[in-house]
């Protein structure tokens, strides 16, 4: 089903991408440059050079989904790129903040308990 949720893994391509690329071109970048598996449900995030457009590519079980957002005014604030890495994992909360226009420099997340899916299944099996 359509949707991006917190349970998925998100990876930002660490270089700007031509925004005229579609599913085929972006999936080649994921395979050849990022060296990540395409069909496991991860979401790959690509930004244009002028930072007014973003594309998100993910496998949805039986086909690819390509989300695109273009800002009519302003730009997306990006996390700092790491030149030594091809793709950097990003949290869903950070992606959500970027998409809403929240300044990443001013955001400070407070500590919270975080239990991954494996730990939840272990607790459920124990009870």
C-alpha positions as CSV (number, residue, x, y, z in Angstrom):
1,X,0.0,0.0,0.0
2,X,1.1,3.6,-0.5
3,X,2.8,5.1,2.4
4,X,6.0,5.8,4.2
5,X,6.2,4.7,7.8
6,X,8.8,4.7,10.6
7,X,9.5,1.0,10.2
8,X,11.2,1.4,6.9
9,X,14.9,2.2,6.5
10,X,15.7,5.5,4.7
11,X,18.9,6.3,2.8
12,X,20.0,9.6,1.4
13,X,22.1,9.6,-1.8
14,X,25.1,11.7,-0.9
15,X,25.3,13.5,-4.2
16,X,22.8,15.7,-6.2
17,X,20.8,13.9,-8.9
18,X,19.3,15.1,-12.1
19,X,15.6,15.4,-11.4
20,X,14.5,14.3,-14.8
21,X,15.5,10.7,-13.8
22,X,12.7,8.2,-13.3
23,X,12.5,4.8,-11.7
24,X,14.9,3.2,-14.0
25,X,17.7,5.8,-13.7
26,X,17.3,6.1,-9.9
27,X,17.3,2.3,-9.4
28,X,20.6,2.1,-11.3
29,X,22.1,4.6,-8.9
30,X,20.9,2.5,-6.0
31,X,22.4,-0.7,-7.5
32,X,25.6,0.6,-9.0
33,X,26.7,3.5,-6.8
34,X,25.0,3.0,-3.4
35,X,25.4,-0.7,-3.6
36,X,22.2,-1.3,-1.7
37,X,19.5,-4.0,-2.4
38,X,16.5,-2.6,-4.2
39,X,13.8,-5.0,-3.3
40,X,13.8,-5.1,0.5
41,X,11.5,-2.1,1.0
42,X,14.1,0.5,1.9
43,X,13.4,4.1,0.8
44,X,16.1,5.9,-1.2
45,X,16.1,9.7,-1.1
46,X,17.5,11.9,-3.9
47,X,17.8,15.7,-4.0
48,X,18.2,18.0,-7.0
49,X,21.1,20.4,-7.1
50,X,19.0,23.5,-6.5
51,X,17.4,21.7,-3.5
52,X,13.8,22.5,-4.6
53,X,12.9,19.0,-5.5
54,X,13.2,15.6,-3.8
55,X,12.4,12.1,-5.1
56,X,11.9,9.0,-2.9
57,X,12.2,5.6,-4.5
58,X,11.0,2.4,-2.8
59,X,9.9,-1.2,-3.6
60,X,6.3,-1.9,-2.5
61,X,6.2,-5.6,-2.8
62,X,5.2,-5.9,-6.5
63,X,6.5,-2.7,-8.0
64,X,8.4,0.5,-7.5
65,X,6.9,3.7,-6.0
66,X,8.4,7.0,-6.9
67,X,7.4,10.0,-4.7
68,X,8.3,13.5,-5.8
69,X,7.9,16.8,-4.1
70,X,8.8,20.2,-5.7
71,X,8.8,23.3,-3.6
72,X,7.2,26.4,-5.2
73,X,9.2,28.7,-2.9
74,X,12.2,28.0,-0.7
75,X,14.6,25.0,-0.6
76,X,15.0,21.8,1.4
77,X,17.5,21.9,4.2
78,X,19.8,18.9,3.8
79,X,21.8,17.0,6.4
80,X,25.5,17.4,6.0
81,X,26.8,15.2,3.3
82,X,29.6,12.7,4.1
83,X,31.9,12.5,1.2
84,X,33.4,9.1,2.4
85,X,30.0,7.4,2.1
86,X,27.7,6.9,-0.9
87,X,24.5,6.6,1.1
88,X,23.7,7.6,4.7
89,X,20.9,6.3,6.7
90,X,18.3,8.9,7.8
91,X,15.6,8.5,10.4
92,X,12.0,8.9,9.5
93,X,11.7,11.8,11.9
94,X,14.5,13.7,10.2
95,X,13.0,13.1,6.8
96,X,9.6,14.3,8.1
97,X,11.3,17.4,9.5
98,X,13.0,18.1,6.1
99,X,9.8,17.6,4.2
100,X,7.9,20.0,6.5
101,X,10.5,22.7,6.3
102,X,11.8,22.4,9.9
103,X,15.4,23.7,10.3
104,X,17.6,20.8,11.2
105,X,20.0,23.0,13.0
106,X,17.5,24.1,15.6
107,X,15.9,20.6,16.2
108,X,17.1,18.7,19.1
109,X,15.4,15.4,19.8
110,X,14.9,14.5,23.5
111,X,16.0,11.0,24.5
112,X,13.3,8.4,24.5
113,X,13.1,4.6,25.0
114,X,13.4,2.9,21.6
115,X,12.6,-0.8,21.2
116,X,13.3,-2.4,17.8
117,X,11.0,-5.0,16.2
118,X,13.3,-7.9,17.2
119,X,13.1,-6.9,20.9
120,X,9.3,-6.6,20.7
121,X,9.0,-10.1,19.3
122,X,11.3,-11.5,21.9
123,X,9.2,-9.9,24.7
124,X,6.0,-11.2,23.1
125,X,7.5,-14.7,22.9
126,X,8.6,-14.6,26.5
127,X,5.1,-13.8,27.8
